[in-house]
Amino acid sequence: MSAITVTNLGKAYKQYPSRWARLAEWLLPGDKPRHNLHWVLQDINFTVNPGEAVGIVGINGAGKSTLLKMITGTTQPTTGSVQISSRVAALLELGMGFHPDFTGRQNTYMAGQLIGYSVAEIAALMSEIEAFAEIGDYIDQPVRVYSSGMQVRLAFSVATAIRPDVLIVDEALSVGDKYFSQKSFNRIQNFLDQGTTLLFVSHDSTAVKALCDRAILIEKGKATMIADPESVIDRYNGLLLESTNKLAEKQSAEPFLPTTGKDTHSHQASHVDGFREMHAQVDTGEISLVDFVVLDAAGMQVLAVTTGDEISIRYRVRANVNLNELYFGISIRNNLAISIFNTNTYAIKQAPVSMKKGELCQVAFKMRVPIQVGNYGLCMGVASCGLGVGGFERYLLNIVNAEVLEVLGTGELGRFGGIVDLSPSYEFLYE
């Protein structure tokens, strides 16, 4: 018998052309419908076997959270049915319905009873819940003073105080510190080893691959793929590339607009968490950045690539005064602002450039990116009069996070740790 059976599940919301249409339909129920149905999910079918871990992935807006809400009964389906054979513990939204004016301890009792624990069970488990959550004296403070990470700690500790038969998690563990996230994943893994069934929604491809036996891809409200996690994540990464690069095409079609009297490309790199907007660390006013793009090997503008792809980083600058002996550089930084690669035309022994006032110059750096999955800030700079092996007498312009590039996994069997894939060879020698 399956732990979870989802049959022909669908969810639609009524859309009315006006508030008066809604009122008319309400007052005249026998009249013709005055709404259109907007289907968020449709024809979803799958089963989850006892002790199996299944991941659900999809780009934002695909319908993943709505699916979990219907499975747990917090949202009623328009069509289809869900059958669950065992007791469920679910973490669907931050705080699990905690009341902000009650203390963490009081909310623990209320949330525990909603899950199905008795008051006596919660009292017996309280010390363990406190120890796992590690929020200290805040347990007796109102939840309204908690950080989002503290709410996740307490919510997860309550939901998993007793090993559930079925555990459903919707991206809640992405909030908070890495220490508690790892601690939570260890508890989930222990539950899986003991036979707990897991339904897990996450954008973290590594977590899905590590925890899950199968994965389901939700695409535009439909389950388009149910297979092993590796295959589903490959398809998911393809959708991410398609989505982000469509955004890049849209941005490249828009005109570049000047701001505050200086040239700058219209897209500012603020679309990725962990990176501040584009800003100038150095700007003497003598030269301005006009635009900055990343192109793939086919010459198409992109915002995402896969590990090992070839890219071209191109930018244009305009001289505001006559300038001599100019050199141009780029830098790639991770989300900790640590430079993982930088170079400039002086360091690679290119001739300096002179520019007249008002003149435009385009610079292109072509390279491969054999770097770890993640987001990286791309920076540019202009300096003059080279010194030593890579220094300069004067720095004219340095733009941080001119663009943010997302690097996705290749889906190949090979894996590497660290930041850069050094492509090592291996030889076993017998003595």
N, C-alpha and C positions, 0 to 999 in steps of 0.2 A: 504493500500500500504506500502511495506517495505521501510525503510530508506536506507538500503544497501542490495543488492542482489548479491551474488557471485555464478556463475554458471560454473561448470566444469573448474575451473581456474587451469592453470598449467604454469610453467616457466622452460624452458630448455636452457642451454648454450651449444654452440658448442665447442667441444674439438678436436683439431687437433693433429696428431702424430708429426708434425713438422711445422715450419714456412713456409716451401716450399709447404706443402700440402694446407695450407691456401691460399698461392699465386696462386697455380694451380687451386683451386676451384674458385677463384676470376676471373682469366683470362679465364677459360674454364667453364662458367656457365652451359652449356648444358651437360657437362660430368657427370659421376656418382659422388655423394657426397663423399668428402674426410674427413668427420668429423664424430664423434659420438656425440649423444646428452646426456648431463648430466642433468637429471631432478632434479631440486631443490624443486619444488612443483608439485603436480599432483592430479587432480580430487578433488579439493576443492569446496565444496558446502555448503552454509549456508545463512541465512537471518538475518538481524537485524531490529527489529521493531522500529517504531518511539518512542523515549523516553526510549528505552531499553539500558542497559549497558552490554556489552559483553567483557569478558576478553579473551586474547589469551596467552597461556602458552606453554612452551616447552623448552627442554634443548638447550644449545648453538648449533647453526648450524642446527636447525630443519627447518628453513625457515620462521620464524615469521616476521622478518623485510622485507624480500622480498615480503611476502604477503601484508603487509601494503603499500609498495611502489607501488604494482600493483593496489591496491584499490584506492590509491590517484592519480594514473596516472603518477607517476615519473618513473615507469618502465612498459614497455609494456608486456602483457602476451603472452606466446607462444600459449596457447589454452584457450578457455573459455571467459567469459565476466564479467564485473562489472557494476552494475547500482546503482547510488546514486541519490536520489530524492531531496536533499537539499544542501545548501551551507556548505562546509566542512572547518574546521580549523584543521590543522595537525601539530604535533610536531614529526617529524620522526628522525631528526638528530640534534645534538647539533649546535645551531647557526642559523638554518633555512636558510642557504645560506648567512649569513652575510658576507659582504666584510671586510676583516681585516683592510684595509686602510681608510675606512670611519668611521665616528663617530657613536656612538650608536643612536643618533637622526637621522642622515642621513639613517642609516640602517633601522630604524623604518619606515620611509617613504617608502623606497623601499620594505621592507618585507610586509608592510601593503597593498601596491598596488598589490603585487603578490597574497595576500589572497583575494583581491577583494574590499578593502576599497578605497574610493575616497580620494584625497588629503585633501579636506575639512573635511572629517570624521576623518582622522588621526590627523589633526591639532586640532580638537575639543577634541580628545581623548588623546592628548599627555600628559597633566598634570596627567590624571588618570593612564596612562601607566608608567610614571615616578614614581608616588607614589607607585604603586603596586610593581614595580621592585626593588625599594629601592637601587639603585646603586649610588645615589648622583650625584656629579659632573662628574662622569665617563660617564654620558650620552653624554657629549660633547667631550669625548676622543676617539681615534681610538680603534676599537674593538680588535685589535691585543694586546692591553695591558690588556684586560679583563682576568679574571680567567674563568675556565670552569663553575663555579657556577654563575658568573655574566652573562655569555652568556645565560645560562638557564633562569635566572630571566627575562632578557629582552625579550628573545624569547617567553616564556610563556605569559608574559604580553601583547605582541603584538598580539599573536594568540588568546587570550581570552579577548581582550579589548571589543569586542561585543559578546554577547552570540551566539555561532554558533548553527546551527541546528544539525550538526554532528561534534563531536570532536574526533580526532584520535591521540592517544599519544603512542609513542614507547619508553618506558624506559627512557625518557629524565629527568624525575623528580628524578631519582636515583642519579643524579649528584647534588652536592651542599649541603647546610646545612639543617638540619632537620626542622628548623624554617620555611624556605621558602617552603620546601616540604609539610609540614602540611598546610601552607597557601594556596598552590596550590590545594591540595586535598579538602580543604574547598570550594574553588571556583568551582571545578569540581562537588562537591556534590550539591552546590546551582544550578548549571546549570542543573543537573539531576532532581532536584526538580521542575525546570521550564520546563522540557520536552526535554532537549538536549539528543541526541543519542550519546552514547560513545562506541568507540572501543579502547580497552586498552591492550597493550602488557606490561607485567611486570614479573620479577622473584620474586616480592614481593607477596607471597601468602596471607598475611594479607590484603594487599591493594585490591587484586582481590576479596577476599571474602567480604570485606567491601563495595566495590563500585558496583560490578557486579551482574546482575540477572542470567546470564548464563556464561559459560566458554567453550572455545574450546581448546583441546589439539592437538598440532601439533607434530607429531612424524615421523621423517625421511621423511619429505616432504608431509605427508598426515594428514588429520584431522581424527584422530582415535577415538575421543570422543567429543561429544557435550552434555553437561548436566549441572546440577547445580554446582556452583563453588566448593562446598565442595567435591563432588564426583570427579571432574576433578583434583583438587589439590591433593587429595589422590593418584590418579594414577600418577600424576606428581612427587610427592614425592617418589613414588615407582621407577620411572625411574631414579631419582637422586641417590637413594640408589644403584640401579643396576649399574649405571655409575661409581660412586665413588668407589664402592667396587670392580669393575673390575680393576680399576686403582690400588687399593690396592693389588689385586692378582698378577698383573703384577709386581709391585714393590717387592712383597715378593718373586717372582721367580728370581729376579736379585740378583747376589752375593753382599755381603756387601764389600765395598771398603774402605780401610784406606785413610785418607787425612792428610796431614801435619804431618805424623809420628804418629798420634794418631788414635785409633779406633773411628769410628762413622758410623752410618747407612747411606746408600747411598742416601736415600730420605731426603731432608731438607725441613722443614716446611715453604715454601715460596709460596705455591700454593693458599693461601687464603688471600684476601685483608685485611689489618688491622693488620697482624702479620708479624713481622720481621723473618728472617731466624733463624734457630736453632743457639744458641750461648751459651757459657759458662759464667755464672756470677762468678763462682768459679771453678778453676781447678788447683790443686796443682801438677798435673802430676803423683800422686801416684796410681790413678785408672782411667780407661777409659771406656766410654760408647761404647759398641760394636754394639748393635742394640736395637730398641725400636718399639714395635708394639701394636696395639689394636685389640683384638679378640672379636667376638660376642659370644653368648651363645653356638653356634654350633662349636666354635673353629676356625672360618674363620676370616682371617684378614679383617678389615673394616676401611674405612675413614669416614663413616657416619652411624648414628644410629637414631632411633626414641626415643622421650622422654619416659623415663621409662624402656628402654631396659637394659639388663644385659650385662656388658662388662668385659673384663679382660685386664688390662694394664700390659704388660710384657716387661721387658728389661734385657739385659745381660751386665755385666761389667767384665773387666779384671784387675786384680791386677798387677801393674808394680813393686811393692815392697812387701815385707811381711807386712801384715796389721792385726791388732787385734781390737776387739770390734767395729765392723762396724754395722751401722744401715742404712736402705734404706727408701726413701720417695718418694711421688708423690704430685703434685699440679695441680689443674685445674684452669685456669685463663680465664676471659672473654677478649673481645677485648680492654678493657681499662686497661689491665694488673692487674686487681683486682682479687685476689684469692677467688674463691667461695668455694673451698674445698681443704684441704691439710691434710696429715697425714704421719706418718712414723712408722717403726717397733718398735721403742722405745716407742712412744706414745701409741701403742696398745699392749704393754707389750710382745713383742716377744724377744727371746734370741738374743744376739749379735752374729755376724759371724766373723770368722777369715779366712783370705785368704793368700795363699802363692804366691810368685811372679810367674806370668804367668798363675795363676789359673783363670778359668771362673766361674761366679756365675749368675744364672737366678733368677729374682725377679718377682712375680706376685701379683697384687692387683685386687681382684674381687669385683665388686660393681654394683649397678644400677645407672642410670643417669636420675633422675626425674627433669631435668632442662629445662629451657625455650629454645625455638628454637633459634639457632644461632651457631656461630663458637667459639670454645674454644681451647686455647693452653694448651697442656699437658707437664708438666715439671717433672724432676726427680732429685734426689739428694742422695748423700752418705755422711755420717758424722760418727764421732766416739766419744765415751765417753759421754754418755747421762748425762744431767743435768736437775734437776727440773722435770717439767711435759712434756717437749717437746724440750728442748734446748740441745746443744752439746758443748763440749769443742773445737772440731775442725770440720770444714767443708772441705771435700776433693773435692767434685764435685757437681756442680749445673748446670744442662742444662735446659735452657728456650726454650719452644716451640720445644721440641723434636719431637712432632707431633701436627697436628691441627685436631680436631675432629669436624665434622658438626653434629649438633643435629636437626632433622626434626620433624615436628608435627605428632601427632598420627592419626589425622583425626577423632578422637572421638568427641562427643558433648561437653565433659568437657573442660573447658578452665581455665587458671590461669594467673595471672599477677605476676610481680616480676621475680625472678631468679629460685627459687626452688619450686616444687610442694610438699607442705606439706600434701596433701591428707586429708583435714579437713572433719570431719563429721558435720552434721547439725541436730539440734533438735529445734522444735518450742514448747515453753511451754506456756500453757494457765494459766493465773492467776485465 
